[in-house]
Amino acid sequence: MDWLNRYDKELSILIHTINIHLNFEEIQEHINMLRFSSRCYNHLKPVRTLPQVVNPSITTTISRNQTSATNPDNLPHFPVPKLNDTLQKFLRSVQPLLSTQSYKTTENLIREFVKSNGLGEKLQQLLQKRADTHENWLSDWWLIAAYLTWRSPVVVYSNPGLYLSAQQFRGTDDWLKYSAKVTSAALKYKQMIDFDQIPKDKMGKALLDMGQYKKIFGTCRIPGHNMDQVEFNPGSRHIVVAYRNGFYKVPVYGNNSNDILSESELVEQFQLIVANKSNQNVPIGMLSSQQRDDLAKAYEELIKNPQNAKSMDSITKALFIVCLDEAVPLNKSELLNIASHQLIHGGGSKQNSGNRWFNKTIQFIINENGLNGLNYEHSPAEGQPIAVLADYINTQVLKPSDTKPRVSKQTIQPQKLEFNVSQQTEKDILAASAHIDELAGNLQMTVLDYKGYGKNFIKSQKMSPDSFIQMAMQYAFYKYHGVAGAHYETGQQRIFIHGRTETIRSCSVESLAFAKAMCDNTVSDADKLKALKAAVTGHKNYTTMAMKGEGIDRHLLGLKMIAKENGLPIPELYADDGFVKSTHYRISTSQVASVNRIFMCYGPAVDDGYGLCYNPRDDDMLFAISAFNSCPDTCSKVMAHQMTEALEAMYSLLLRVGERPISKM
């Protein structure tokens, strides 16, 4: 479905978060702390003078009897699905992954769980009671469980990269002028968000929650022991530029006004920053690539020094970061793969990884050699606001440079953010450098630029392009590995107030039957086509259920969370093979649809899996495929080859026996 999932890449743990390691009292304490400070932010109104606002919160919980300033469109509250419906869907979804005996065990556990007056019924009643007094019963739990308590590094494991078309700079001036155009376009888009001038997203005629758009600028994740925080500064008046591992505070508005500086004024500041190329800086940014508890300890040490705390405060409060990267070696045939690595992790300590602060929600990355895109931290928002921003920037940079008069009467000087580095921080940076080199070296990236056909051909066969592509992935995985793979696709739930995501379980009884049929030369074309149509229809139906709040995984998370809250036993279902195997997502996927030749990329969700993000365009498709070198059973290049063969085989089948045999479009 083309409207579905402009982008959302989630962590592997998103469904495993049901196995939360904090006790519930700790989680409830975190929720209460966040809820208290959220009220200030959620009642802010765009004003002509935008003051700086610090708010370590992201969601709010308001009872049905209260008026919510966060729900001006009166969006529906997030529902609790019927228990039996969820468990029957769950049982069917695990069938392709289990042996006959394991399936019977899961079936028996479910039968016990749903007994009248049993544990399942009690948990369902408690969850419904919570839903009756919350706009969204999941949102507080979700932020903490899925993001802020997740302790793996955000680099590779969480933050996606988004590739924008490579540029050809004729020199430093071209590079800085383009960087200024990107900066100016992003600031204009922020202004449109502030004054509610962007079109409201819709799903059909239904309005979608737009709250995430207001959370992407001026936002930063703050490392903490056991749990991070998120700080919002929507009224900030500066950005930060990263260059040669140094950070510079750059004002972007005129004095005493909300007028964005002209592109020429931004260029002037960028020129002052890059003027001294011999400038060497301690790579403080390397720290942000660490495992979260290690980072929390290093960050605590860093900001003990008042000067360091002041510099970090400027980075935290910045609207976004512009990373002016040094050139890396390019190979034309590997251009997209190299770009993916630069955007996800910066290439390691010998390249541009230190020229980042990975906790920042938005970092624009513009390499001197023309590679450019962004990296974004996931916790405050899903990918759609980021993807829409990228499309807007793509449009704006094609326009002539602005000719607006100077906003400031004198040249504005960027401010170098100074750091006093202790011996312990030096050790922390060395450890982080070794860690990022290990992460970067372990990640495989292969971008498949498939030109065979695109959405137009799939639509001509009266099939959903998204469902068709998802089944191609299932087929490719089965052909390569000989087994079905648990398969995650992100489903948006912004039709509900504060809605985030639901899992679309793309591995199904129908997808496995289709993959087996395509791999069996004794199966007729007619039967293969029948299997393809059944698999596509099954996926499309599941997607519709998930978008309506009738999915499986968020409901299961809620049941376990409510058990923890009430001191009740955790159902055996969560330790069962059916649950464990079906949430070990060997195929972690998202669609980022754009008419532009852009793609999003990210690491696998599990050690023996693949990350697979795709942009299906009218007549071609882009796939960014990742795997880990540490796993001998997976290979991104082989998976790209298998995807190509799967798409070609499905095309050939439809030419032979499809509804309307036609040539490729």
Stockholm file with secondary structure:
# STOCKHOLM 1.0

chainA/1-665         MDWLNRYDKELSILIHTINIHLNFEEIQEHINMLRFSSRCYNHLKPVRTLPQVVNPSITTTISRNQTSATNPDNLPHFPVPKLNDTLQKFLRSVQPLLSTQSYKTTENLIREFVKSNGLGEKLQQLLQKRADTHENWLSDWWLIAAYLTWRSPVVVYSNPGLYLSAQQFRGTDDWLKYSAKVTSAALKYKQMIDFDQIPKDKMGKALLDMGQYKKIFGTCRIPGHNMDQVEFNPGSRHIVVAYRNGFYKVPVYGNNSNDILSESELVEQFQLIVANKSNQNVPIGMLSSQQRDDLAKAYEELIKNPQNAKSMDSITKALFIVCLDEAVPLNKSELLNIASHQLIHGGGSKQNSGNRWFNKTIQFIINENGLNGLNYEHSPAEGQPIAVLADYINTQVLKPSDTKPRVSKQTIQPQKLEFNVSQQTEKDILAASAHIDELAGNLQMTVLDYKGYGKNFIKSQKMSPDSFIQMAMQYAFYKYHGVAGAHYETGQQRIFIHGRTETIRSCSVESLAFAKAMCDNTVSDADKLKALKAAVTGHKNYTTMAMKGEGIDRHLLGLKMIAKENGLPIPELYADDGFVKSTHYRISTSQVASVNRIFMCYGPAVDDGYGLCYNPRDDDMLFAISAFNSCPDTCSKVMAHQMTEALEAMYSLLLRVGERPISKM
#=GR chainA/1-665 SS CTTSCSCCCCCTHHHHTTSCCSCHHHHHHHHHHHHHHHHHHHTCCCCSSCCCCCBCCCCCCCCTTSCCTTCTTCCCCCCCCCHHHHHHHHHHHHGGGSCHHHHHHHHHHHHHHTSTTSHHHHHHHHHHHHHHTCSCTTHHHHHIIIIITCCSCSTTTTCCEEEECCCCCSSHHHHHHHHHHHHHHHHHHHHHHHTTCSCCCEETTEECCCGGGGGSSSEEEECCSSSCEEEECTTCCEEEEEETTEEEEEECBCTTSCCBCCHHHHHHHHHHHHSCTTCCCCCGGGGGGSCHHHHHHHHHHHTTSHHHHHHHHHHHHSSCEEEEECCCCCCGGGHHHHHHHHHHTTTCTTTTTTSCCTTBSEEEEEETTSCEEEEECCTTCCSHHHHHHHHHHHHHHTSCCCCCCCSSSSCCCCEECCCCCCHHHHHHHHHHHHHHHHHHHHEEEEEEEECSCCHHHHHHTTCCHHHHHHHHHHHHHHHHHSSCCCEEEEEECTTSTTCCEEEEECCCHHHHHHHHHHTCTTSCHHHHHHHHHHHHHHHHHHHHHHHTTCCSHHHHHHHHHHHHHTTCCCCGGGGSHHHHHHTSCSEEEEECCCSSSCEEECCCSSTTCEEEEEEECSSCEEEEEEEETTCTTCCHHHHHHHHHHHHHHHHHHHHHHSSSCCCCC
#=GC SS_cons         CTTSCSCCCCCTHHHHTTSCCSCHHHHHHHHHHHHHHHHHHHTCCCCSSCCCCCBCCCCCCCCTTSCCTTCTTCCCCCCCCCHHHHHHHHHHHHGGGSCHHHHHHHHHHHHHHTSTTSHHHHHHHHHHHHHHTCSCTTHHHHHIIIIITCCSCSTTTTCCEEEECCCCCSSHHHHHHHHHHHHHHHHHHHHHHHTTCSCCCEETTEECCCGGGGGSSSEEEECCSSSCEEEECTTCCEEEEEETTEEEEEECBCTTSCCBCCHHHHHHHHHHHHSCTTCCCCCGGGGGGSCHHHHHHHHHHHTTSHHHHHHHHHHHHSSCEEEEECCCCCCGGGHHHHHHHHHHTTTCTTTTTTSCCTTBSEEEEEETTSCEEEEECCTTCCSHHHHHHHHHHHHHHTSCCCCCCCSSSSCCCCEECCCCCCHHHHHHHHHHHHHHHHHHHHEEEEEEEECSCCHHHHHHTTCCHHHHHHHHHHHHHHHHHSSCCCEEEEEECTTSTTCCEEEEECCCHHHHHHHHHHTCTTSCHHHHHHHHHHHHHHHHHHHHHHHTTCCSHHHHHHHHHHHHHTTCCCCGGGGSHHHHHHTSCSEEEEECCCSSSCEEECCCSSTTCEEEEEEECSSCEEEEEEEETTCTTCCHHHHHHHHHHHHHHHHHHHHHHSSSCCCCC
//
